Amino acid sequence: MLLMLACLWWAQQRNVAWPELPYRFNPWAPLQFDAPPDALLRLRLGALERDPVACLDVLAQTPLRVRVLEDRVTGPGCGFSNAVEIHRTAVETSPPFSLSCRAAVSLALWERHVLLPAARTQLGSEVARIEHFGSYACRNVYGRETGRRSQHSTADALDVAGIVLRDGRRIRVLADWHGDGPDAAFLRTLRDGACTYFDAVLGPDYNAAHRDHFHFDRGAARICR
C-alpha cells in the first residue's frame, strides 16, 4: 500500500497519467457515504475537516435533514464553524441538535453502517428513534468550573442515551448495558462500531459519568471505551 501511494504521489507531481484506481485504493477519492469502511476512511474523514464545502457535499448524500448554521462564537473557547442543526437522520432524533459537519458525517456513517444493520441482524427490528442527551453546550469537561473545554463546546460531540425500535422495544445504556442478553450485545456493537467513525467513544466502561449514555466526538483524542 505504501509503495503504491508513493508511486501515485510521484505520478501526480510529474503530471503522469495513471490508471484509475478502485475507491478502496484511491486516497484522493472523496468519501462516499454508502461505501463500507476501509483502510483509507480516517484519511478521507480528515480531508473533510480541511474542506468545509466537501464536508457539506458528503452530508448531502446522507438521509440527514439539516439546516446549515452560521459560524458563531458564544464564549471563551466556545462556538462552532461549518455546523448544522439536525432535525432528523434516517430515523427520528427529536429534539433537534447541532453538530459540526465533520461530526454529523460520522454520525450518518455510524447509523448507516453500524446502527441500522445491527438492529436488523441482532434484534430483528428496524430503528424508530435515537434518544440523545444533546450535543452543543458551552461548558468544560464534566461541567466543571475549571479545566479544559468539552468537545460539546464546539458542537463536535453527541451523547446517545438509547434506541427505540419500531416494534416498541426501548434499549437504554443505563438499563441494558450490564448484562449478557441480546440488548447488551447490541449496545456493545453500537459502541465498538462507533470507534470506526468517531475519535473518542466513551460509555459505561469508561467511568460513572457515562453510565447512562455513549459520548461520541470528533476531536484530537483517540479513545474507545
SVG drawing of the C-alpha trace seen along z (x, -y; Angstrom):
<svg xmlns="http://www.w3.org/2000/svg" viewBox="-44 -35 52 48">
<polyline fill="none" stroke="black" stroke-width="0.4" points="0.0,0.0 2.8,-2.5 4.7,-1.7 1.5,-2.2 0.8,-5.6 4.4,-6.7 4.0,-5.8 0.8,-7.7 2.3,-10.8 5.3,-10.6 2.9,-10.4 0.8,-13.4 3.9,-15.5 5.0,-14.9 1.6,-15.0 2.0,-11.4 -1.2,-9.6 -2.1,-6.8 -4.8,-4.1 -7.9,-5.0 -7.9,-3.1 -10.8,-1.5 -12.3,-3.6 -10.8,-1.5 -7.3,-2.0 -7.6,-5.7 -6.5,-8.1 -7.7,-11.1 -11.2,-9.8 -13.8,-11.8 -15.6,-10.0 -18.6,-8.0 -21.5,-7.7 -22.6,-4.2 -19.1,-2.7 -18.1,-0.3 -15.2,-1.4 -11.7,-0.7 -8.1,-1.4 -8.4,-5.0 -11.5,-6.0 -9.6,-8.1 -7.7,-9.9 -11.0,-10.7 -12.6,-11.9 -9.6,-14.1 -9.9,-15.6 -13.4,-16.8 -12.2,-18.7 -10.0,-20.8 -12.6,-21.3 -16.0,-22.7 -17.6,-22.6 -16.6,-19.0 -17.9,-18.1 -21.3,-19.6 -21.3,-17.8 -20.9,-14.4 -23.5,-15.3 -25.9,-15.9 -25.5,-12.3 -26.9,-11.1 -30.5,-10.9 -29.9,-13.7 -32.3,-16.6 -30.3,-19.6 -30.2,-23.4 -26.8,-25.0 -25.9,-27.2 -23.9,-30.4 -20.5,-30.3 -20.6,-31.8 -18.6,-32.3 -20.6,-32.0 -17.9,-32.4 -14.2,-31.8 -13.4,-28.5 -17.0,-28.0 -18.8,-28.2 -18.7,-26.4 -18.0,-26.7 -19.3,-24.7 -22.1,-23.3 -25.6,-22.1 -28.8,-21.7 -30.0,-18.2 -33.8,-17.7 -33.8,-14.0 -31.4,-11.3 -32.6,-8.1 -34.8,-7.9 -36.4,-10.2 -33.9,-12.1 -36.1,-14.8 -35.4,-17.3 -33.1,-18.9 -29.5,-19.3 -26.4,-21.0 -23.2,-19.3 -20.2,-20.3 -20.3,-19.0 -17.5,-16.5 -19.3,-15.1 -22.6,-14.9 -20.9,-12.9 -19.5,-10.5 -23.0,-10.1 -24.5,-9.4 -21.9,-6.8 -22.3,-5.1 -26.0,-5.0 -25.8,-3.6 -23.0,-1.0 -23.5,-0.1 -26.8,-1.0 -29.3,-0.1 -27.8,3.3 -27.1,4.3 -30.8,3.7 -31.9,5.9 -29.5,8.7 -29.2,8.8 -32.7,7.7 -34.8,8.4 -36.3,4.9 -35.9,1.6 -34.9,-1.5 -37.6,-4.1 -35.7,-6.7 -32.4,-7.6 -32.7,-9.1 -30.0,-11.6 -28.9,-14.0 -27.9,-16.7 -24.8,-17.9 -23.6,-21.6 -23.1,-23.1 -20.6,-25.8 -19.0,-24.0 -15.9,-22.4 -15.4,-18.6 -17.9,-17.1 -19.4,-20.6 -16.5,-21.6 -15.9,-25.2 -12.3,-24.9 -10.4,-22.8 -10.4,-22.2 -13.4,-22.7 -15.5,-19.7 -15.9,-18.7 -19.5,-19.7 -18.4,-23.3 -17.5,-23.2 -20.5,-21.1 -18.2,-18.2 -19.9,-15.7 -23.2,-14.0 -24.5,-12.0 -26.6,-8.9 -28.8,-7.6 -30.7,-4.8 -32.5,-3.4 -36.2,-2.8 -37.2,-0.1 -40.2,0.0 -41.6,2.9 -41.8,0.8 -38.7,2.0 -36.5,-0.6 -32.9,0.2 -31.1,-2.2 -27.5,-2.4 -28.4,-2.9 -30.7,0.0 -29.3,2.5 -25.5,2.2 -24.7,4.5 -25.9,8.0 -25.3,10.9 -28.5,10.8 -29.2,9.5 -29.8,5.9 -26.4,5.7 -24.7,7.3 -26.5,4.8 -25.3,1.8 -21.7,3.2 -21.9,3.4 -23.0,-0.2 -20.1,-1.3 -17.5,0.7 -18.7,-0.3 -18.7,-4.0 -15.0,-3.8 -14.5,-3.4 -16.1,-6.7 -15.5,-8.9 -12.3,-9.9 -13.5,-9.5 -16.2,-7.0 -17.0,-6.8 -19.5,-4.7 -20.2,-2.9 -16.9,-1.1 -15.0,-4.4 -16.4,-5.9 -19.5,-6.5 -20.2,-9.9 -21.0,-7.9 -23.1,-5.2 -26.3,-6.3 -25.0,-7.3 -22.4,-7.0 -20.3,-10.0 -19.3,-10.3 -17.0,-13.0 -14.7,-14.2 -11.6,-15.7 -7.9,-15.3 -8.2,-12.4 -8.4,-8.8 -10.1,-6.5 -12.6,-3.7 -14.1,-2.6"/>
</svg>
